[in-house]
């Protein structure tokens, strides 16, 4: 595997991890009602970063 393929796979994996963690924080916060507003902001940022990394991997993979 070349260096570009490894970077693409790494971005895709990190994007998946960020998405899952962000969604887990949101779901656990909604279930327990003990998460402050800052927790939801952090979860939203994680989801946005995860989506960005997935998009970057998809665009890079097309080349």
Helices and strands as residue ranges (DSSP letters): H 3-32, H 37-62
